[in-house]
């Protein structure tokens, strides 16, 4: 098993490197084709009072007068040398911008994913166990209804109900105004965005677990367990559920891109101090260095999620390694 996992990791690294290079280069090409002029975003309203000579000097200092291929090469060589560059929009090193915001994005995404997994396993298993009953019909109907609802709509509805209506949870931010960062403050402010993110990601997972459980419940080993007189709860949890977990784990890896997108939308609505605001600012300001790194972080998260899902599949069923 360890050799199979090692080979898988090496193959994925070999695949990831050219993918990340292509993605980064694509960002530079798209930014170069943007109708927005980075120098205007850099100056802001002060552009109207700046002389043409000053604007040209700043453009040359920022390297904006170079062809896009030259800009990409200079950026890439700096990254390989450990220098991520300086964000023009934040006037800070890119490494600092990412370091300040990435942990909060990881916290939100991990908590939301954990909630989605718990919701999916509980509701999907119960719905399949009670197939045709009112619980199954209710869970299936809600799952299909929520599939087409964007995360920001759920976020706005949750704010209207739980923050403005009931006053149970704060509307936005990481802490209350004027309050220092603490576990209690962060947990209180994290609860609503994490719940929204988890619910927005759960419909596909719930329906998938339900279908996998229905398939597993009809297999021979489950039928044999029932024939031996085992309790139904034991049959479902110890015989049917483990079989249904393998495709579920694979699906989680495939859902990482949606998780990343959902996290960005939820962060924006709740003013969560993660990478979402930096993504929007970098895109509108055509901030090449920051935009490229943020895109690479998102791409790396997707690739890592897929890798971890495949590793988990091998651990759950070593036959997967033999087939691969």
C-alpha angles and dihedrals in degrees: 000000000000091000091050091051091047092052090047092052092049092049092049093048089051089051096043098055098063091039092056092047092050092047093050092048090048090055091054091049093049092046090050089053092049116115089224118095111222092211090061090052090047094053098035114188089343088076089082092061097041121101122239090246092054092048091049091049092051091046090054092045091053091046093240092132091064123094115265092250091056091047091051093048093050091048094046094049089049092051092050087050092053097259111119092185132236124295110236093199097050096030088225136107110277090233090058093048091052095042092053095050109027097075091057092049091049090049093051095043094046093048092046092049092048090052091048091051093049092047092048096048094046100042096035092050095046092046092052092043090053096037112180094013127116092265091054093047092047095048093046093048094048091045094054091043094053094046092083099039113104117230093242091058091054088047093054092046092049091051090050092051108032101028109028098025106036099015092219099129135027120262102229149337134060097273139003115281111284093007123123122237112274137155093256094048094047093046092051093049093041095053099078100041091044091049091049092049092047094049092046090055097041106074096075091042094048094049091045093051090048092052093044091049092050089053092046093048090059095052123109098249091056091047089050091051090053091047089056089060098249118162114266092240090055091048092051100041102035103032110022102033098054090054091051093050097073097066089038092058090049090051092053089058090050091051095058094095090054089047091054092048092046092049091054092051094045092048091053094051095046096038088236109178096238133113096290096086090046090052092052093045093047092048096050092043093045087232099179100190096046096038092052094049093046090050091049090050090053092046091048090051090054093048092046092049091053091048094050091048091053091047090051089050090054091048092049094045118016089193087077089067091050091051091048 
